[in-house]
Amino acid sequence: MNKSISKATPLRGPADHNVRTQIVEAAEEHFSHYGYEKTTVSDLAKSIGFSKAYIYKFFESKQAIGEVICGNCLNSIITGVKDEVEKASSPSIKFRHFFKKMVASSVELFFQDRKLYEIAAFAASENWAPTISYGKEVKQIIETLVREGRETGEFERKTPIDETVDAIYLVMRPFINPLLLQYNLDLAEEAPSLLSALVLRSLAP
Amino acid sequence: MNKSISKATPLRGPADHNVRTQIVEAAEEHFSHYGYEKTTVSDLAKSIGFSKAYIYKFFESKQAIGEVICGNCLNSIITGVKDEVEKASSPSIKFRHFFKKMVASSVELFFQDRKLYEIAAFAASENWAPTISYGKEVKQIIETLVREGRETGEFERKTPIDETVDAIYLVMRPFINPLLLQYNLDLAEEAPSLLSALVLRSLAP
């Protein structure tokens, strides 16, 4: 971290963006060592070499920083999943890949960066904005897949689409919501294929 | 509690059963006030008026008492659910009632007796014997319903029955496993009907 940026030349306007990113990156590193809940903004300021007041210029609270970190983390899962889905040929296969990849990415986060996972789990328990939009994004992907399957005639069209999407989301939720996944890790291997098959049977015309 | 039973005339043989029940009932009351995890066998002994040594004649550990309490609690859910299921006419309606009643009974336990619920949640997190047999009983009910529906032609017969049962159990699990339910309470009202409908679509021939 460059102390001179924070003290001597407080950047403004478009450059703010860089400082913001710098704070987020430093905070992410700090949290991933010491955990989110135990860290105060003072600890963080000391560790990353910015003054506390300076951090507050960019973020109104520790949670605001946590939200950006959590949002980045969940966005990277969504991006990876979308890439995976695009590769598949039919809506059925897309759905299988989608479910499998969502769970695999979430499990990977859990095992690779436990402290970041804890931020995501905490965020989910407190209904932070990024976890709410994560849920919406997942539902959006489900809806796109269901619509595609309905158009190609691969899926049934009688059930109201909202009902179908909400129900599928509920089936997936225990394995993709960071708060719940930690209690379902022992099923994370077999559940996606068993549940994808059940969901696809429910979608059959 | 009758102190004279525990000190003067240690009962044996068939009468043991009564003392056992007495200890369990007293322990249940004690745990439901003070919680399971915080209580030691010494606390329990003092509170219910038996000597610690006497309690150990009947139960090898606090967990052994907790297991009986947890088992009774889960058995009463299963019994209530079976009564409910029997009332319904077709396998589809039975399944809907089954799912709804399972969740309603679990939620009731949560809100009516939080400390007992905590024993059940702790038991589920530690994989105690009663929670394992609870899971098996739930799967057994699912299997009976699926077989019945297959026999009457209401449900499809292509999918291996074990796969069908395991998948349906996974769908229900977040709402009936005491460890998981506490994180899903806000969905406990809408989930059973949405998910029952999805499961029944998946069972359609």
Chai-1 contact restraints between the chains, C-beta under 6 A:
chainA,res_idxA,chainB,res_idxB,connection_type,confidence,min_distance_angstrom,max_distance_angstrom,comment,restraint_id
A,D166,B,L194,contact,1.0,0.0,6.0,A-B,restraint_1
A,A167,B,L194,contact,1.0,0.0,6.0,A-B,restraint_2
A,A167,B,L195,contact,1.0,0.0,6.0,A-B,restraint_3
A,A167,B,L198,contact,1.0,0.0,6.0,A-B,restraint_4
A,L170,B,A191,contact,1.0,0.0,6.0,A-B,restraint_5
A,L170,B,L195,contact,1.0,0.0,6.0,A-B,restraint_6
A,V171,B,V171,contact,1.0,0.0,6.0,A-B,restraint_7
A,P174,B,P174,contact,1.0,0.0,6.0,A-B,restraint_8
A,L179,B,Y183,contact,1.0,0.0,6.0,A-B,restraint_9
A,L180,B,Y183,contact,1.0,0.0,6.0,A-B,restraint_10
A,Y183,B,L179,contact,1.0,0.0,6.0,A-B,restraint_11
A,Y183,B,L180,contact,1.0,0.0,6.0,A-B,restraint_12
A,A191,B,L170,contact,1.0,0.0,6.0,A-B,restraint_13
A,L194,B,D166,contact,1.0,0.0,6.0,A-B,restraint_14
A,L194,B,A167,contact,1.0,0.0,6.0,A-B,restraint_15
A,L195,B,A167,contact,1.0,0.0,6.0,A-B,restraint_16
A,L195,B,L170,contact,1.0,0.0,6.0,A-B,restraint_17
A,L198,B,A167,contact,1.0,0.0,6.0,A-B,restraint_18
A,L198,B,S202,contact,1.0,0.0,6.0,A-B,restraint_19
A,R201,B,S202,contact,1.0,0.0,6.0,A-B,restraint_20
A,S202,B,L198,contact,1.0,0.0,6.0,A-B,restraint_21
A,S202,B,R201,contact,1.0,0.0,6.0,A-B,restraint_22
A,S202,B,S202,contact,1.0,0.0,6.0,A-B,restraint_23
